[in-house]
Amino acid sequence: MDETYDVVVVGGGAAGLSGALCLARARRSVLVVDDATPRNARAGHVHNFLTRDGTPPAELVAIGRAEAAGYGAAFRDATATAVEAVAPGGDRAARFALTLSDGSRVAARRLLVTTGLADELPDVEGLADHWGSSVLHCPFCHGWEVRDRPVAVVSSGPLTAHQALLWSHWTSDLTVIGPVAQDRVEELEARGVTLVPGEAVAVVEDDGRLVGLRLRDGSVVACEAVVVAARAMARSALLDQLGVPTQDLVVEGEAVGRFVTAGADGATEVDGVWVAGNVADPRAQVITSAAAGLTAGAAITFDLLAEETRHAVAARRASAAAAVAQG
Ligand SMILES: Cc1cc2nc3c(=O)[nH]c(=O)nc-3n(C[C@H](O)[C@H](O)[C@H](O)COP(=O)(O)OP(=O)(O)OC[C@H]3O[C@@H](n4cnc5c(N)ncnc54)[C@H](O)[C@@H]3O)c2cc1C
């Protein structure tokens, strides 16, 4: 084992960096392992982050890293590929051993896993090329940028009507392509949303710019942005190895994603393992992921302190008992 830390944070996005900042300021040794594949990598800017609105995602991460590093947090640019629980020894002993993609192994007393989620896009040719720029999911992230512009929503499950209703607030030029729950049609039409039957099969481009969606019948719906409901799948591979449970994200009886089960402070059912951010909360934004990281960091601080206090009390009792035995 190369090194042992109080806490290894796997995932250096908003959640992980915020947790690392809290833990480093709490005088804990912290290692952040990150492989630079954040969820919003394709977006130009982070919005709705008070004091940092409009900051490029990579710049926000760089600022967060510098702040945590300033209090002693260490960083490793690598993927955590495997983890195993090790039997706890005595005071301050490691409970987890991680293998990293650079071949090293590190040990930790506690784990904070903030690996985020993967968005699985509907099967429409060309969507991935424009993801985060003109293929969008969240109006709080991108609605302002395409306000009043022609926008098309690709029907892809139970979230479609909800999404269309929401986006109709940002633009009155909204078209839904594909099926919509029958009991929501009246609401959408009352909001001025155009409903087009059929199936979107490909993005239409002009000089690299998204200008529409081609339907299976060959017709084209012109638009400047496309809204999709991506499946939100927790990046839980490491947690799966430790037996941390996950659950379906269910909307109107249909699974539209998967997330890790955790308490309000990020504690999982596996002792010593915490989570924060999108891996546990698919709806979390950047600022709420950062808040969750802080909450988990504080909870881990209490947990480490409780363990150290138990050991201190046991040692004190043992020495008192030894003193009595010696007369
Ligand atoms: C296109 C798009 C635009 C968005 N725009 C906004 C916006 O404007 N405002 C906003 O508030 N939210 C926005 N979001 C949501 C935002 O991306 C998330 O809320 C935020 O990224 C969640 O932070 P996180 O720390 O949980 O996860 P992430 O930011 O995804 O960070 C997870 C980190 O874990 C690392 N990682 C994963 N697995 C491993 C592993 N095994 N080993 C090592 N490292 C690992 C990754 O490299 C990554 O850096 C947007 C999302 C998308 C998809």
The ligand as a Tripos MOL2 file, in Angstrom:
@<TRIPOS>MOLECULE
LIG
   53    58     1     0     0
SMALL
NO_CHARGES

@<TRIPOS>ATOM
      1 C1        -24.7480   19.3280  -20.3910 C.3       1 LIG1
      2 C2        -24.9410   19.6470  -18.9410 C.ar      1 LIG1
      3 C3        -24.9480   20.9680  -18.5230 C.ar      1 LIG1
      4 C4        -25.1350   21.2790  -17.1870 C.ar      1 LIG1
      5 N1        -25.1730   22.5750  -16.8040 N.ar      1 LIG1
      6 C5        -25.3520   22.8960  -15.5020 C.ar      1 LIG1
      7 C6        -25.4330   24.2540  -15.0880 C.ar      1 LIG1
      8 O1        -25.3570   25.1830  -15.8930 O.2       1 LIG1
      9 N2        -25.6090   24.5000  -13.7620 N.ar      1 LIG1
     10 C7        -25.7010   23.5010  -12.8370 C.ar      1 LIG1
     11 O2        -25.8340   23.7860  -11.6600 O.2       1 LIG1
     12 N3        -25.6510   22.1960  -13.2280 N.ar      1 LIG1
     13 C8        -25.4680   21.8840  -14.5130 C.ar      1 LIG1
     14 N4        -25.4160   20.5630  -14.8930 N.ar      1 LIG1
     15 C9        -25.4810   19.5190  -13.8600 C.3       1 LIG1
     16 C10       -24.0580   19.3220  -13.2760 C.3       1 LIG1
     17 O3        -23.2340   18.7950  -14.2680 O.3       1 LIG1
     18 C11       -24.0920   18.4040  -12.0730 C.3       1 LIG1
     19 O4        -25.0320   18.9080  -11.1390 O.3       1 LIG1
     20 C12       -22.7250   18.3240  -11.3840 C.3       1 LIG1
     21 O5        -21.7280   18.0210  -12.3190 O.3       1 LIG1
     22 C13       -22.7590   17.2890  -10.2770 C.3       1 LIG1
     23 O6        -21.5270   17.3300   -9.5900 O.3       1 LIG1
     24 P1        -20.8560   15.9910   -9.0390 P.3       1 LIG1
     25 O7        -19.6370   16.4440   -8.3010 O.co2     1 LIG1
     26 O8        -21.8530   15.1700   -8.3490 O.co2     1 LIG1
     27 O9        -20.4550   15.1630  -10.3480 O.3       1 LIG1
     28 P2        -19.4460   15.5180  -11.5380 P.3       1 LIG1
     29 O10       -19.3150   16.9730  -11.7310 O.co2     1 LIG1
     30 O11       -19.8990   14.7170  -12.7100 O.co2     1 LIG1
     31 O12       -18.0550   14.9840  -11.0200 O.3       1 LIG1
     32 C14       -17.8090   13.6080  -10.8770 C.3       1 LIG1
     33 C15       -16.3060   13.4220  -10.9840 C.3       1 LIG1
     34 O13       -15.9970   12.0760  -10.6670 O.3       1 LIG1
     35 C16       -14.9550   11.6460  -11.5030 C.3       1 LIG1
     36 N5        -14.9940   10.1690  -11.5280 N.ar      1 LIG1
     37 C17       -16.0420    9.3610  -11.8430 C.ar      1 LIG1
     38 N6        -15.7200    8.0760  -11.6670 N.ar      1 LIG1
     39 C18       -14.4330    8.0670  -11.2290 C.ar      1 LIG1
     40 C19       -13.5180    7.0440  -10.8480 C.ar      1 LIG1
     41 N7        -13.8720    5.7300  -10.8280 N.pl3     1 LIG1
     42 N8        -12.2720    7.3880  -10.4770 N.ar      1 LIG1
     43 C20       -11.8900    8.7000  -10.4560 C.ar      1 LIG1
     44 N9        -12.7130    9.7040  -10.7790 N.ar      1 LIG1
     45 C21       -13.9760    9.3950  -11.1550 C.ar      1 LIG1
     46 C22       -15.2040   12.3200  -12.8300 C.3       1 LIG1
     47 O14       -14.0140   12.4750  -13.5750 O.3       1 LIG1
     48 C23       -15.7740   13.6820  -12.3870 C.3       1 LIG1
     49 O15       -14.7710   14.6790  -12.3470 O.3       1 LIG1
     50 C24       -25.2810   20.2290  -16.2330 C.ar      1 LIG1
     51 C25       -25.2700   18.9010  -16.6590 C.ar      1 LIG1
     52 C26       -25.1090   18.6080  -17.9900 C.ar      1 LIG1
     53 C27       -25.1340   17.1760  -18.4450 C.3       1 LIG1
@<TRIPOS>BOND
     1     1     2 1
     2     2     3 ar
     3     2    52 ar
     4     3     4 ar
     5     4     5 ar
     6     4    50 ar
     7     5     6 ar
     8     6     7 ar
     9     6    13 1
    10     7     8 2
    11     7     9 ar
    12     9    10 ar
    13    10    11 2
    14    10    12 ar
    15    12    13 ar
    16    13    14 ar
    17    14    15 1
    18    14    50 ar
    19    15    16 1
    20    16    17 1
    21    16    18 1
    22    18    19 1
    23    18    20 1
    24    20    21 1
    25    20    22 1
    26    22    23 1
    27    23    24 1
    28    24    25 2
    29    24    26 1
    30    24    27 1
    31    27    28 1
    32    28    29 2
    33    28    30 1
    34    28    31 1
    35    31    32 1
    36    32    33 1
    37    33    34 1
    38    33    48 1
    39    34    35 1
    40    35    36 1
    41    35    46 1
    42    36    37 ar
    43    36    45 ar
    44    37    38 ar
    45    38    39 ar
    46    39    40 ar
    47    39    45 ar
    48    40    41 1
    49    40    42 ar
    50    42    43 ar
    51    43    44 ar
    52    44    45 ar
    53    46    47 1
    54    46    48 1
    55    48    49 1
    56    50    51 ar
    57    51    52 ar
    58    52    53 1
@<TRIPOS>SUBSTRUCTURE
     1 LIG1         1 GROUP 0 **** ****
